[in-house]
Amino acid sequence: MPATMRFSTSPHLKSIAAIHRGYYGAGSDIVIANTFGANAVVLAEYGLQDRVKEFTTAAVKIAQKAQTG
C-alpha cells in the first residue's frame, strides 16, 4: 500500500487528533504537529520526497482541527 494511502486512511489519525484534543483540553495553548516523519529523507524511501509540504500541511491541519473541535 502506498505511503500516502497509509497516511490518509491510517487508524492512527484519530488517535493523533485525540492526543492533540487532550492537550488542548488540559489547558495547552499550543501543540506540536506530528511531523517527525515528514521529511525528504524518510519520504524518499517511498519515492515521495517531493511531497514533504503536503504531509507537513496535513499534520498541521490535524492539530488545528483538534483545537477548534
MODELLER restraints for C-alpha pairs under 7 A, 6 or more apart:
rsr = mdl.restraints
at = mdl.atoms
rsr.add(forms.Gaussian(group=physical.xy_distance, feature=features.Distance(at['CA:3:A'], at['CA:46:A']), mean=6.68, stdev=0.5))
rsr.add(forms.Gaussian(group=physical.xy_distance, feature=features.Distance(at['CA:17:A'], at['CA:62:A']), mean=6.13, stdev=0.5))
rsr.add(forms.Gaussian(group=physical.xy_distance, feature=features.Distance(at['CA:17:A'], at['CA:63:A']), mean=6.50, stdev=0.5))
rsr.add(forms.Gaussian(group=physical.xy_distance, feature=features.Distance(at['CA:17:A'], at['CA:66:A']), mean=5.71, stdev=0.5))
rsr.add(forms.Gaussian(group=physical.xy_distance, feature=features.Distance(at['CA:20:A'], at['CA:31:A']), mean=6.59, stdev=0.5))
rsr.add(forms.Gaussian(group=physical.xy_distance, feature=features.Distance(at['CA:20:A'], at['CA:63:A']), mean=6.09, stdev=0.5))
rsr.add(forms.Gaussian(group=physical.xy_distance, feature=features.Distance(at['CA:20:A'], at['CA:66:A']), mean=5.95, stdev=0.5))
rsr.add(forms.Gaussian(group=physical.xy_distance, feature=features.Distance(at['CA:21:A'], at['CA:66:A']), mean=5.19, stdev=0.5))
rsr.add(forms.Gaussian(group=physical.xy_distance, feature=features.Distance(at['CA:21:A'], at['CA:67:A']), mean=6.37, stdev=0.5))
rsr.add(forms.Gaussian(group=physical.xy_distance, feature=features.Distance(at['CA:24:A'], at['CA:67:A']), mean=6.38, stdev=0.5))
rsr.add(forms.Gaussian(group=physical.xy_distance, feature=features.Distance(at['CA:33:A'], at['CA:59:A']), mean=5.72, stdev=0.5))
rsr.add(forms.Gaussian(group=physical.xy_distance, feature=features.Distance(at['CA:33:A'], at['CA:60:A']), mean=5.23, stdev=0.5))
rsr.add(forms.Gaussian(group=physical.xy_distance, feature=features.Distance(at['CA:33:A'], at['CA:63:A']), mean=5.76, stdev=0.5))
rsr.add(forms.Gaussian(group=physical.xy_distance, feature=features.Distance(at['CA:34:A'], at['CA:59:A']), mean=5.84, stdev=0.5))
rsr.add(forms.Gaussian(group=physical.xy_distance, feature=features.Distance(at['CA:35:A'], at['CA:56:A']), mean=5.81, stdev=0.5))
rsr.add(forms.Gaussian(group=physical.xy_distance, feature=features.Distance(at['CA:35:A'], at['CA:59:A']), mean=6.19, stdev=0.5))
rsr.add(forms.Gaussian(group=physical.xy_distance, feature=features.Distance(at['CA:38:A'], at['CA:52:A']), mean=5.63, stdev=0.5))
rsr.add(forms.Gaussian(group=physical.xy_distance, feature=features.Distance(at['CA:38:A'], at['CA:55:A']), mean=5.86, stdev=0.5))
rsr.add(forms.Gaussian(group=physical.xy_distance, feature=features.Distance(at['CA:38:A'], at['CA:56:A']), mean=5.84, stdev=0.5))
rsr.add(forms.Gaussian(group=physical.xy_distance, feature=features.Distance(at['CA:39:A'], at['CA:52:A']), mean=5.60, stdev=0.5))
rsr.add(forms.Gaussian(group=physical.xy_distance, feature=features.Distance(at['CA:40:A'], at['CA:49:A']), mean=4.44, stdev=0.5))
rsr.add(forms.Gaussian(group=physical.xy_distance, feature=features.Distance(at['CA:40:A'], at['CA:52:A']), mean=6.17, stdev=0.5))
rsr.add(forms.Gaussian(group=physical.xy_distance, feature=features.Distance(at['CA:41:A'], at['CA:49:A']), mean=6.96, stdev=0.5))
rsr.add(forms.Gaussian(group=physical.xy_distance, feature=features.Distance(at['CA:43:A'], at['CA:49:A']), mean=4.78, stdev=0.5))
